[in-house]
Amino acid sequence: MTRTEGRHQVALVLLCAAVFLDSMDLSLMGVALPAIGRDLSLPDSTLQWLMSGYAVAYGGFLLLGGRVADLFGRRRVFVVSLAVFAAASLAGGLLSDGWPLVVTRVVKGVAAAHTAPAALSLITTTFAEGPRRNRALGVYSLAGATGYTAGLIASGLLTEVSWRLVFFLPVPVALLVLAAAPKVLPRGLRPPGARQGFDAAGAVAVTGGVLLLVFALTVKNWPAGVMAALLLGASVAIERRRPAPLVPLEVFRSGTVGAANLAALAWACATIGWQFAAVLYLEHVLDYGPLATGLGIVPMGLAIVITANLAGRLISRWGLGRVAATGMLVQGAGILLFLRAGTTSGTTVDYVTTLLPALVVHGIGNGLSFPSLNIAAVAGLPDERQGLASGLVTSAVQIGAGIGVAVLAAVMPLGDSPLAGYRIAFLTAGGFSLLGALIAAIGLRLGRPAPAAA
């Protein structure tokens, strides 16, 4: 390994550590919320915003974050946003009032919305298209998936000691990355005239529209959804007239970008929606405690780790379309296997024979599909648009997560018993996964990554 290659590998570790933190923060709050509510005497409405505030800000600012990274320097945006993320985490652990805590979560969401696309675009501009980038994006996807799983496990362990540790946990990791980043990450060049080309009107319309959309999905506020549709429609009209738009519409003319984003949205509807329902099922129907629930899904995380490491090689051999579609089908099969579970699967034997196969199959599908969709979403685009493309696909995942959770929460009461309601939810999540497989199979059928020379 040459010195340059070694530097690139260290840079990849740092960037993956940051996205690991972003993903982990999505799940860290879940188990800690009851303890926070008891300790600070907070109502459920405030507790909900400890989750929703992060999700709304993260999903709403992603497109702006991706464009800012392109225009003002990816390393600079990465370092500044990660520093803000660490400071907000530290402040959250020290506060003892409800709404100031919510503010720290919103600030962290905004920071993560800048960190994630900057990190992904640093990877795509550091590693040339082809097997090396495929492997790097596979590791990146793996970091995001394992971060979410690790958050569920760590939340259960840390809350047993003190919920404040949930806020403090990301701080030392972020500080280590910040210390090494200036020495390892490539500086990159800011495109000439970047500041003059910033589209303020488009930024307000797109960011406001996505913010309202994620808000509407998160708290089921449908008037906000109507406003979101109006703002997003206005943003399209604005972008068509701007010489330097925030979201150049021609990026969707790339062979795989549009299909990859639609498939990523369906992917998130399926897997994040299913995880929401599955965790409730384990805790409410099978009487799993928070720690048992977190440990129970560890095999899924391991399956994702192993499969994501192989995804790059499979994509190089079979192409993006086949791997992504196969992954979505396998993921859907894992979701549908949960239909075999009943109300008495709390024993070790039943876990091994019923739940474990479903979790492992789902993890294998996850590890195949998510790296494929990330690669397809940025393939063939020039370096100056990698941040935007990264923000688009991450935003699609966040919006899909909101849709999936909202839809599955709406269909669960339709069953004539709690178990029947969960089975309807699992069927719905499986349907989302099959839809994603169809989109990937059709839209990415030409889906080998473009050669580096392109």
KOLTI-580632 format. One record per residue (C-alpha): residue number from 1; x, y, z. Coordinates in steps of 0.2 Angstrom, whole numbers, plus 5000, padded with zeros to 4 digits. Layout:
<nodes>
@seq = NUM, X = X, Y = Y, Z = Z
...
</nodes>
This chain:
<nodes>
@seq = 1, X = 5000, Y = 5000, Z = 5000
@seq = 2, X = 5007, Y = 5017, Z = 4995
@seq = 3, X = 5007, Y = 5032, Z = 5007
@seq = 4, X = 4993, Y = 5040, Z = 4997
@seq = 5, X = 4982, Y = 5024, Z = 4998
@seq = 6, X = 4986, Y = 5023, Z = 5017
@seq = 7, X = 4981, Y = 5041, Z = 5019
@seq = 8, X = 4964, Y = 5038, Z = 5009
@seq = 9, X = 4960, Y = 5023, Z = 5021
@seq = 10, X = 4963, Y = 5033, Z = 5036
@seq = 11, X = 4952, Y = 5047, Z = 5029
@seq = 12, X = 4938, Y = 5034, Z = 5025
@seq = 13, X = 4939, Y = 5028, Z = 5044
@seq = 14, X = 4937, Y = 5046, Z = 5050
@seq = 15, X = 4922, Y = 5050, Z = 5038
@seq = 16, X = 4914, Y = 5033, Z = 5042
@seq = 17, X = 4916, Y = 5038, Z = 5061
@seq = 18, X = 4906, Y = 5054, Z = 5058
@seq = 19, X = 4892, Y = 5045, Z = 5049
@seq = 20, X = 4892, Y = 5032, Z = 5062
@seq = 21, X = 4888, Y = 5046, Z = 5075
@seq = 22, X = 4874, Y = 5053, Z = 5064
@seq = 23, X = 4865, Y = 5037, Z = 5063
@seq = 24, X = 4868, Y = 5032, Z = 5081
@seq = 25, X = 4860, Y = 5048, Z = 5086
@seq = 26, X = 4844, Y = 5043, Z = 5077
@seq = 27, X = 4842, Y = 5028, Z = 5089
@seq = 28, X = 4851, Y = 5033, Z = 5105
@seq = 29, X = 4836, Y = 5043, Z = 5111
@seq = 30, X = 4823, Y = 5029, Z = 5109
@seq = 31, X = 4827, Y = 5019, Z = 5125
@seq = 32, X = 4832, Y = 5034, Z = 5135
@seq = 33, X = 4816, Y = 5044, Z = 5133
@seq = 34, X = 4806, Y = 5037, Z = 5148
@seq = 35, X = 4821, Y = 5040, Z = 5160
@seq = 36, X = 4823, Y = 5058, Z = 5154
@seq = 37, X = 4804, Y = 5061, Z = 5156
@seq = 38, X = 4804, Y = 5054, Z = 5174
@seq = 39, X = 4820, Y = 5063, Z = 5179
@seq = 40, X = 4815, Y = 5080, Z = 5172
@seq = 41, X = 4796, Y = 5078, Z = 5174
@seq = 42, X = 4793, Y = 5081, Z = 5155
@seq = 43, X = 4777, Y = 5078, Z = 5146
@seq = 44, X = 4776, Y = 5066, Z = 5131
@seq = 45, X = 4774, Y = 5081, Z = 5119
@seq = 46, X = 4791, Y = 5088, Z = 5124
@seq = 47, X = 4799, Y = 5070, Z = 5124
@seq = 48, X = 4793, Y = 5067, Z = 5106
@seq = 49, X = 4802, Y = 5082, Z = 5101
@seq = 50, X = 4819, Y = 5075, Z = 5107
@seq = 51, X = 4816, Y = 5063, Z = 5093
@seq = 52, X = 4807, Y = 5073, Z = 5081
@seq = 53, X = 4817, Y = 5089, Z = 5082
@seq = 54, X = 4833, Y = 5079, Z = 5077
@seq = 55, X = 4824, Y = 5070, Z = 5062
@seq = 56, X = 4815, Y = 5086, Z = 5056
@seq = 57, X = 4831, Y = 5096, Z = 5056
@seq = 58, X = 4842, Y = 5082, Z = 5049
@seq = 59, X = 4830, Y = 5078, Z = 5034
@seq = 60, X = 4825, Y = 5096, Z = 5031
@seq = 61, X = 4843, Y = 5103, Z = 5029
@seq = 62, X = 4851, Y = 5089, Z = 5019
@seq = 63, X = 4849, Y = 5097, Z = 5002
@seq = 64, X = 4856, Y = 5113, Z = 5008
@seq = 65, X = 4870, Y = 5105, Z = 5017
@seq = 66, X = 4875, Y = 5095, Z = 5002
@seq = 67, X = 4876, Y = 5111, Z = 4991
@seq = 68, X = 4885, Y = 5121, Z = 5005
@seq = 69, X = 4898, Y = 5107, Z = 5005
@seq = 70, X = 4900, Y = 5109, Z = 4986
@seq = 71, X = 4901, Y = 5128, Z = 4986
@seq = 72, X = 4911, Y = 5132, Z = 5002
@seq = 73, X = 4923, Y = 5117, Z = 5003
@seq = 74, X = 4919, Y = 5099, Z = 5009
@seq = 75, X = 4933, Y = 5098, Z = 5022
@seq = 76, X = 4928, Y = 5115, Z = 5030
@seq = 77, X = 4910, Y = 5111, Z = 5031
@seq = 78, X = 4913, Y = 5093, Z = 5038
@seq = 79, X = 4925, Y = 5100, Z = 5052
@seq = 80, X = 4914, Y = 5115, Z = 5056
@seq = 81, X = 4898, Y = 5105, Z = 5057
@seq = 82, X = 4905, Y = 5090, Z = 5067
@seq = 83, X = 4912, Y = 5103, Z = 5079
@seq = 84, X = 4894, Y = 5110, Z = 5081
@seq = 85, X = 4888, Y = 5092, Z = 5083
@seq = 86, X = 4900, Y = 5089, Z = 5097
@seq = 87, X = 4896, Y = 5105, Z = 5106
@seq = 88, X = 4877, Y = 5102, Z = 5105
@seq = 89, X = 4880, Y = 5085, Z = 5112
@seq = 90, X = 4890, Y = 5091, Z = 5127
@seq = 91, X = 4877, Y = 5105, Z = 5130
@seq = 92, X = 4863, Y = 5092, Z = 5130
@seq = 93, X = 4871, Y = 5081, Z = 5143
@seq = 94, X = 4873, Y = 5096, Z = 5155
@seq = 95, X = 4855, Y = 5104, Z = 5153
@seq = 96, X = 4840, Y = 5100, Z = 5164
@seq = 97, X = 4826, Y = 5109, Z = 5156
@seq = 98, X = 4815, Y = 5101, Z = 5142
@seq = 99, X = 4815, Y = 5114, Z = 5128
@seq = 100, X = 4833, Y = 5119, Z = 5129
@seq = 101, X = 4836, Y = 5100, Z = 5127
@seq = 102, X = 4825, Y = 5100, Z = 5112
@seq = 103, X = 4835, Y = 5115, Z = 5105
@seq = 104, X = 4852, Y = 5105, Z = 5107
@seq = 105, X = 4844, Y = 5091, Z = 5097
@seq = 106, X = 4838, Y = 5102, Z = 5083
@seq = 107, X = 4855, Y = 5110, Z = 5082
@seq = 108, X = 4863, Y = 5092, Z = 5081
@seq = 109, X = 4851, Y = 5088, Z = 5067
@seq = 110, X = 4856, Y = 5104, Z = 5057
@seq = 111, X = 4874, Y = 5099, Z = 5060
@seq = 112, X = 4872, Y = 5081, Z = 5055
@seq = 113, X = 4863, Y = 5087, Z = 5039
@seq = 114, X = 4879, Y = 5096, Z = 5034
@seq = 115, X = 4891, Y = 5082, Z = 5040
@seq = 116, X = 4883, Y = 5068, Z = 5031
@seq = 117, X = 4883, Y = 5074, Z = 5013
@seq = 118, X = 4901, Y = 5082, Z = 5016
@seq = 119, X = 4907, Y = 5065, Z = 5021
@seq = 120, X = 4899, Y = 5056, Z = 5007
@seq = 121, X = 4905, Y = 5068, Z = 4994
@seq = 122, X = 4923, Y = 5068, Z = 5001
@seq = 123, X = 4923, Y = 5049, Z = 4999
@seq = 124, X = 4916, Y = 5050, Z = 4981
@seq = 125, X = 4929, Y = 5063, Z = 4976
@seq = 126, X = 4943, Y = 5054, Z = 4985
@seq = 127, X = 4940, Y = 5037, Z = 4977
@seq = 128, X = 4938, Y = 5035, Z = 4958
@seq = 129, X = 4923, Y = 5027, Z = 4951
@seq = 130, X = 4924, Y = 5008, Z = 4950
@seq = 131, X = 4929, Y = 4995, Z = 4963
@seq = 132, X = 4938, Y = 5006, Z = 4975
@seq = 133, X = 4924, Y = 5018, Z = 4976
@seq = 134, X = 4912, Y = 5004, Z = 4978
@seq = 135, X = 4921, Y = 4996, Z = 4992
@seq = 136, X = 4923, Y = 5013, Z = 5001
@seq = 137, X = 4904, Y = 5017, Z = 4999
@seq = 138, X = 4901, Y = 4999, Z = 5005
@seq = 139, X = 4910, Y = 5003, Z = 5021
@seq = 140, X = 4902, Y = 5020, Z = 5022
@seq = 141, X = 4885, Y = 5012, Z = 5021
@seq = 142, X = 4890, Y = 4999, Z = 5034
@seq = 143, X = 4895, Y = 5012, Z = 5046
@seq = 144, X = 4878, Y = 5020, Z = 5045
@seq = 145, X = 4869, Y = 5004, Z = 5047
@seq = 146, X = 4879, Y = 4998, Z = 5062
@seq = 147, X = 4878, Y = 5016, Z = 5070
@seq = 148, X = 4859, Y = 5014, Z = 5071
@seq = 149, X = 4860, Y = 4997, Z = 5078
@seq = 150, X = 4874, Y = 5002, Z = 5090
@seq = 151, X = 4863, Y = 5016, Z = 5096
@seq = 152, X = 4849, Y = 5004, Z = 5101
@seq = 153, X = 4861, Y = 4994, Z = 5111
@seq = 154, X = 4871, Y = 5008, Z = 5119
@seq = 155, X = 4855, Y = 5017, Z = 5124
@seq = 156, X = 4849, Y = 5002, Z = 5134
@seq = 157, X = 4866, Y = 5000, Z = 5143
@seq = 158, X = 4870, Y = 5019, Z = 5146
@seq = 159, X = 4852, Y = 5023, Z = 5152
@seq = 160, X = 4854, Y = 5010, Z = 5166
@seq = 161, X = 4868, Y = 5021, Z = 5173
@seq = 162, X = 4862, Y = 5039, Z = 5168
@seq = 163, X = 4853, Y = 5046, Z = 5153
@seq = 164, X = 4865, Y = 5060, Z = 5152
@seq = 165, X = 4878, Y = 5047, Z = 5146
@seq = 166, X = 4867, Y = 5046, Z = 5130
@seq = 167, X = 4871, Y = 5064, Z = 5126
@seq = 168, X = 4889, Y = 5063, Z = 5131
@seq = 169, X = 4894, Y = 5047, Z = 5121
@seq = 170, X = 4897, Y = 5056, Z = 5104
@seq = 171, X = 4908, Y = 5069, Z = 5111
@seq = 172, X = 4925, Y = 5060, Z = 5113
@seq = 173, X = 4922, Y = 5051, Z = 5096
@seq = 174, X = 4919, Y = 5068, Z = 5088
@seq = 175, X = 4934, Y = 5076, Z = 5096
@seq = 176, X = 4946, Y = 5062, Z = 5090
@seq = 177, X = 4939, Y = 5064, Z = 5072
@seq = 178, X = 4941, Y = 5083, Z = 5073
@seq = 179, X = 4959, Y = 5082, Z = 5079
@seq = 180, X = 4964, Y = 5070, Z = 5065
@seq = 181, X = 4953, Y = 5078, Z = 5051
@seq = 182, X = 4964, Y = 5093, Z = 5046
@seq = 183, X = 4979, Y = 5082, Z = 5044
@seq = 184, X = 4971, Y = 5068, Z = 5034
@seq = 185, X = 4956, Y = 5074, Z = 5024
@seq = 186, X = 4959, Y = 5082, Z = 5007
@seq = 187, X = 4957, Y = 5100, Z = 5006
@seq = 188, X = 4948, Y = 5101, Z = 4989
@seq = 189, X = 4945, Y = 5116, Z = 4979
@seq = 190, X = 4930, Y = 5127, Z = 4980
@seq = 191, X = 4923, Y = 5130, Z = 4962
@seq = 192, X = 4926, Y = 5148, Z = 4956
@seq = 193, X = 4912, Y = 5160, Z = 4959
@seq = 194, X = 4904, Y = 5149, Z = 4972
@seq = 195, X = 4898, Y = 5162, Z = 4983
@seq = 196, X = 4891, Y = 5172, Z = 4969
@seq = 197, X = 4882, Y = 5157, Z = 4962
@seq = 198, X = 4873, Y = 5153, Z = 4978
@seq = 199, X = 4854, Y = 5152, Z = 4975
@seq = 200, X = 4846, Y = 5160, Z = 4991
@seq = 201, X = 4828, Y = 5159, Z = 4985
@seq = 202, X = 4830, Y = 5141, Z = 4980
@seq = 203, X = 4838, Y = 5137, Z = 4996
@seq = 204, X = 4823, Y = 5144, Z = 5006
@seq = 205, X = 4810, Y = 5135, Z = 4996
@seq = 206, X = 4818, Y = 5118, Z = 4995
@seq = 207, X = 4824, Y = 5118, Z = 5013
@seq = 208, X = 4807, Y = 5125, Z = 5019
@seq = 209, X = 4798, Y = 5112, Z = 5009
@seq = 210, X = 4808, Y = 5097, Z = 5015
@seq = 211, X = 4807, Y = 5103, Z = 5033
@seq = 212, X = 4788, Y = 5105, Z = 5032
@seq = 213, X = 4787, Y = 5088, Z = 5024
@seq = 214, X = 4798, Y = 5079, Z = 5037
@seq = 215, X = 4788, Y = 5088, Z = 5050
@seq = 216, X = 4771, Y = 5083, Z = 5043
@seq = 217, X = 4777, Y = 5065, Z = 5042
@seq = 218, X = 4784, Y = 5065, Z = 5059
@seq = 219, X = 4770, Y = 5072, Z = 5069
@seq = 220, X = 4756, Y = 5068, Z = 5056
@seq = 221, X = 4752, Y = 5087, Z = 5053
@seq = 222, X = 4744, Y = 5086, Z = 5036
@seq = 223, X = 4741, Y = 5105, Z = 5034
@seq = 224, X = 4760, Y = 5106, Z = 5035
@seq = 225, X = 4761, Y = 5093, Z = 5021
@seq = 226, X = 4750, Y = 5104, Z = 5010
@seq = 227, X = 4762, Y = 5119, Z = 5013
@seq = 228, X = 4777, Y = 5107, Z = 5010
@seq = 229, X = 4769, Y = 5103, Z = 4993
@seq = 230, X = 4766, Y = 5121, Z = 4988
@seq = 231, X = 4784, Y = 5126, Z = 4993
@seq = 232, X = 4792, Y = 5111, Z = 4984
@seq = 233, X = 4782, Y = 5116, Z = 4969
@seq = 234, X = 4788, Y = 5134, Z = 4970
@seq = 235, X = 4806, Y = 5128, Z = 4972
@seq = 236, X = 4804, Y = 5118, Z = 4955
@seq = 237, X = 4798, Y = 5134, Z = 4947
@seq = 238, X = 4812, Y = 5144, Z = 4955
@seq = 239, X = 4826, Y = 5132, Z = 4950
@seq = 240, X = 4820, Y = 5132, Z = 4932
@seq = 241, X = 4824, Y = 5150, Z = 4930
@seq = 242, X = 4840, Y = 5151, Z = 4940
@seq = 243, X = 4857, Y = 5151, Z = 4931
@seq = 244, X = 4865, Y = 5143, Z = 4946
@seq = 245, X = 4851, Y = 5134, Z = 4955
@seq = 246, X = 4853, Y = 5125, Z = 4972
@seq = 247, X = 4846, Y = 5109, Z = 4965
@seq = 248, X = 4850, Y = 5109, Z = 4946
@seq = 249, X = 4836, Y = 5098, Z = 4939
@seq = 250, X = 4847, Y = 5091, Z = 4925
@seq = 251, X = 4856, Y = 5080, Z = 4939
@seq = 252, X = 4840, Y = 5069, Z = 4937
@seq = 253, X = 4844, Y = 5066, Z = 4919
@seq = 254, X = 4859, Y = 5055, Z = 4924
@seq = 255, X = 4855, Y = 5037, Z = 4921
@seq = 256, X = 4853, Y = 5031, Z = 4939
@seq = 257, X = 4851, Y = 5047, Z = 4950
@seq = 258, X = 4832, Y = 5048, Z = 4949
@seq = 259, X = 4829, Y = 5029, Z = 4950
@seq = 260, X = 4842, Y = 5027, Z = 4964
@seq = 261, X = 4833, Y = 5041, Z = 4975
@seq = 262, X = 4816, Y = 5033, Z = 4972
@seq = 263, X = 4822, Y = 5016, Z = 4977
@seq = 264, X = 4831, Y = 5023, Z = 4992
@seq = 265, X = 4815, Y = 5031, Z = 4998
@seq = 266, X = 4806, Y = 5015, Z = 4996
@seq = 267, X = 4821, Y = 5006, Z = 5005
@seq = 268, X = 4819, Y = 5018, Z = 5020
@seq = 269, X = 4800, Y = 5016, Z = 5020
@seq = 270, X = 4803, Y = 4997, Z = 5022
@seq = 271, X = 4817, Y = 4995, Z = 5033
@seq = 272, X = 4815, Y = 5010, Z = 5045
@seq = 273, X = 4797, Y = 5008, Z = 5046
@seq = 274, X = 4799, Y = 4989, Z = 5049
@seq = 275, X = 4812, Y = 4993, Z = 5063
@seq = 276, X = 4800, Y = 5005, Z = 5071
@seq = 277, X = 4786, Y = 4991, Z = 5071
@seq = 278, X = 4798, Y = 4977, Z = 5075
@seq = 279, X = 4805, Y = 4985, Z = 5091
@seq = 280, X = 4787, Y = 4989, Z = 5097
@seq = 281, X = 4782, Y = 4971, Z = 5094
@seq = 282, X = 4797, Y = 4964, Z = 5103
@seq = 283, X = 4794, Y = 4975, Z = 5118
@seq = 284, X = 4775, Y = 4976, Z = 5119
@seq = 285, X = 4770, Y = 4959, Z = 5113
@seq = 286, X = 4785, Y = 4948, Z = 5118
@seq = 287, X = 4789, Y = 4958, Z = 5133
@seq = 288, X = 4807, Y = 4960, Z = 5129
@seq = 289, X = 4815, Y = 4974, Z = 5139
@seq = 290, X = 4825, Y = 4988, Z = 5131
@seq = 291, X = 4842, Y = 4980, Z = 5133
@seq = 292, X = 4836, Y = 4963, Z = 5127
@seq = 293, X = 4828, Y = 4971, Z = 5112
@seq = 294, X = 4845, Y = 4979, Z = 5108
@seq = 295, X = 4855, Y = 4964, Z = 5110
@seq = 296, X = 4842, Y = 4954, Z = 5100
@seq = 297, X = 4845, Y = 4963, Z = 5084
@seq = 298, X = 4864, Y = 4962, Z = 5085
@seq = 299, X = 4864, Y = 4947, Z = 5073
@seq = 300, X = 4855, Y = 4959, Z = 5060
@seq = 301, X = 4869, Y = 4971, Z = 5062
@seq = 302, X = 4882, Y = 4958, Z = 5060
@seq = 303, X = 4874, Y = 4952, Z = 5044
@seq = 304, X = 4874, Y = 4969, Z = 5037
@seq = 305, X = 4893, Y = 4971, Z = 5041
@seq = 306, X = 4897, Y = 4955, Z = 5032
@seq = 307, X = 4886, Y = 4958, Z = 5017
@seq = 308, X = 4891, Y = 4976, Z = 5015
@seq = 309, X = 4909, Y = 4971, Z = 5014
@seq = 310, X = 4905, Y = 4959, Z = 4999
@seq = 311, X = 4893, Y = 4971, Z = 4991
@seq = 312, X = 4907, Y = 4981, Z = 4981
@seq = 313, X = 4913, Y = 4965, Z = 4973
@seq = 314, X = 4896, Y = 4959, Z = 4968
@seq = 315, X = 4892, Y = 4976, Z = 4961
@seq = 316, X = 4908, Y = 4976, Z = 4950
@seq = 317, X = 4903, Y = 4958, Z = 4944
@seq = 318, X = 4884, Y = 4959, Z = 4942
@seq = 319, X = 4880, Y = 4978, Z = 4941
@seq = 320, X = 4870, Y = 4990, Z = 4952
@seq = 321, X = 4853, Y = 4985, Z = 4946
@seq = 322, X = 4854, Y = 4967, Z = 4950
@seq = 323, X = 4863, Y = 4969, Z = 4967
@seq = 324, X = 4851, Y = 4982, Z = 4972
@seq = 325, X = 4835, Y = 4973, Z = 4967
@seq = 326, X = 4841, Y = 4957, Z = 4974
@seq = 327, X = 4845, Y = 4965, Z = 4990
@seq = 328, X = 4828, Y = 4973, Z = 4991
@seq = 329, X = 4820, Y = 4957, Z = 4988
@seq = 330, X = 4830, Y = 4948, Z = 5001
@seq = 331, X = 4827, Y = 4962, Z = 5013
@seq = 332, X = 4808, Y = 4960, Z = 5010
@seq = 333, X = 4809, Y = 4942, Z = 5013
@seq = 334, X = 4817, Y = 4945, Z = 5030
@seq = 335, X = 4802, Y = 4957, Z = 5034
@seq = 336, X = 4789, Y = 4945, Z = 5029
@seq = 337, X = 4797, Y = 4931, Z = 5039
@seq = 338, X = 4792, Y = 4941, Z = 5054
@seq = 339, X = 4774, Y = 4935, Z = 5050
@seq = 340, X = 4779, Y = 4918, Z = 5057
@seq = 341, X = 4781, Y = 4926, Z = 5075
@seq = 342, X = 4766, Y = 4925, Z = 5087
@seq = 343, X = 4763, Y = 4930, Z = 5105
@seq = 344, X = 4774, Y = 4917, Z = 5113
@seq = 345, X = 4791, Y = 4919, Z = 5105
@seq = 346, X = 4799, Y = 4925, Z = 5121
@seq = 347, X = 4810, Y = 4909, Z = 5124
@seq = 348, X = 4827, Y = 4906, Z = 5118
@seq = 349, X = 4822, Y = 4892, Z = 5107
@seq = 350, X = 4808, Y = 4902, Z = 5098
@seq = 351, X = 4820, Y = 4917, Z = 5096
@seq = 352, X = 4833, Y = 4905, Z = 5087
@seq = 353, X = 4820, Y = 4897, Z = 5076
@seq = 354, X = 4808, Y = 4911, Z = 5072
@seq = 355, X = 4815, Y = 4928, Z = 5075
@seq = 356, X = 4834, Y = 4926, Z = 5072
@seq = 357, X = 4832, Y = 4919, Z = 5053
@seq = 358, X = 4821, Y = 4934, Z = 5049
@seq = 359, X = 4834, Y = 4947, Z = 5057
@seq = 360, X = 4848, Y = 4939, Z = 5048
@seq = 361, X = 4839, Y = 4938, Z = 5031
@seq = 362, X = 4834, Y = 4956, Z = 5033
@seq = 363, X = 4852, Y = 4961, Z = 5037
@seq = 364, X = 4859, Y = 4952, Z = 5021
@seq = 365, X = 4847, Y = 4961, Z = 5010
@seq = 366, X = 4851, Y = 4978, Z = 5019
@seq = 367, X = 4869, Y = 4975, Z = 5016
@seq = 368, X = 4867, Y = 4972, Z = 4998
@seq = 369, X = 4854, Y = 4986, Z = 4994
@seq = 370, X = 4860, Y = 5001, Z = 5003
@seq = 371, X = 4878, Y = 5002, Z = 4996
@seq = 372, X = 4871, Y = 4999, Z = 4979
@seq = 373, X = 4858, Y = 5013, Z = 4980
@seq = 374, X = 4872, Y = 5025, Z = 4987
@seq = 375, X = 4883, Y = 5021, Z = 4973
@seq = 376, X = 4870, Y = 5023, Z = 4960
@seq = 377, X = 4864, Y = 5040, Z = 4967
@seq = 378, X = 4881, Y = 5048, Z = 4964
@seq = 379, X = 4887, Y = 5038, Z = 4948
@seq = 380, X = 4892, Y = 5048, Z = 4933
@seq = 381, X = 4890, Y = 5065, Z = 4941
@seq = 382, X = 4905, Y = 5078, Z = 4941
@seq = 383, X = 4915, Y = 5081, Z = 4957
@seq = 384, X = 4907, Y = 5098, Z = 4959
@seq = 385, X = 4889, Y = 5090, Z = 4961
@seq = 386, X = 4894, Y = 5075, Z = 4973
@seq = 387, X = 4889, Y = 5085, Z = 4988
@seq = 388, X = 4872, Y = 5089, Z = 4981
@seq = 389, X = 4869, Y = 5071, Z = 4975
@seq = 390, X = 4875, Y = 5064, Z = 4992
@seq = 391, X = 4862, Y = 5076, Z = 5000
@seq = 392, X = 4848, Y = 5071, Z = 4989
@seq = 393, X = 4850, Y = 5052, Z = 4992
@seq = 394, X = 4852, Y = 5055, Z = 5011
@seq = 395, X = 4836, Y = 5066, Z = 5011
@seq = 396, X = 4827, Y = 5053, Z = 5001
@seq = 397, X = 4831, Y = 5041, Z = 5015
@seq = 398, X = 4826, Y = 5053, Z = 5029
@seq = 399, X = 4809, Y = 5057, Z = 5020
@seq = 400, X = 4806, Y = 5038, Z = 5017
@seq = 401, X = 4809, Y = 5035, Z = 5035
@seq = 402, X = 4796, Y = 5047, Z = 5040
@seq = 403, X = 4784, Y = 5040, Z = 5027
@seq = 404, X = 4787, Y = 5022, Z = 5033
@seq = 405, X = 4785, Y = 5026, Z = 5051
@seq = 406, X = 4769, Y = 5036, Z = 5048
@seq = 407, X = 4761, Y = 5023, Z = 5037
@seq = 408, X = 4765, Y = 5008, Z = 5048
@seq = 409, X = 4759, Y = 5018, Z = 5064
@seq = 410, X = 4743, Y = 5021, Z = 5054
@seq = 411, X = 4739, Y = 5003, Z = 5049
@seq = 412, X = 4744, Y = 4995, Z = 5065
@seq = 413, X = 4727, Y = 4999, Z = 5073
@seq = 414, X = 4718, Y = 4991, Z = 5059
@seq = 415, X = 4720, Y = 4974, Z = 5066
@seq = 416, X = 4707, Y = 4966, Z = 5077
@seq = 417, X = 4721, Y = 4961, Z = 5089
@seq = 418, X = 4738, Y = 4969, Z = 5093
@seq = 419, X = 4746, Y = 4954, Z = 5084
@seq = 420, X = 4735, Y = 4956, Z = 5069
@seq = 421, X = 4740, Y = 4974, Z = 5068
@seq = 422, X = 4758, Y = 4971, Z = 5069
@seq = 423, X = 4756, Y = 4958, Z = 5055
@seq = 424, X = 4747, Y = 4971, Z = 5044
@seq = 425, X = 4762, Y = 4983, Z = 5047
@seq = 426, X = 4775, Y = 4969, Z = 5042
@seq = 427, X = 4765, Y = 4966, Z = 5026
@seq = 428, X = 4765, Y = 4984, Z = 5022
@seq = 429, X = 4784, Y = 4986, Z = 5025
@seq = 430, X = 4787, Y = 4970, Z = 5014
@seq = 431, X = 4777, Y = 4979, Z = 5000
@seq = 432, X = 4788, Y = 4994, Z = 5001
@seq = 433, X = 4803, Y = 4983, Z = 4999
@seq = 434, X = 4796, Y = 4974, Z = 4984
@seq = 435, X = 4791, Y = 4991, Z = 4976
@seq = 436, X = 4809, Y = 4997, Z = 4979
@seq = 437, X = 4816, Y = 4981, Z = 4971
@seq = 438, X = 4805, Y = 4984, Z = 4955
@seq = 439, X = 4811, Y = 5002, Z = 4954
@seq = 440, X = 4829, Y = 4996, Z = 4956
@seq = 441, X = 4827, Y = 4982, Z = 4943
@seq = 442, X = 4819, Y = 4994, Z = 4930
@seq = 443, X = 4828, Y = 5010, Z = 4934
@seq = 444, X = 4845, Y = 5003, Z = 4937
@seq = 445, X = 4845, Y = 4990, Z = 4924
@seq = 446, X = 4860, Y = 4999, Z = 4915
@seq = 447, X = 4867, Y = 5001, Z = 4932
@seq = 448, X = 4885, Y = 4997, Z = 4931
@seq = 449, X = 4895, Y = 5012, Z = 4938
@seq = 450, X = 4901, Y = 5024, Z = 4924
@seq = 451, X = 4919, Y = 5022, Z = 4920
@seq = 452, X = 4931, Y = 5034, Z = 4929
@seq = 453, X = 4935, Y = 5042, Z = 4913
@seq = 454, X = 4917, Y = 5048, Z = 4911
</nodes>
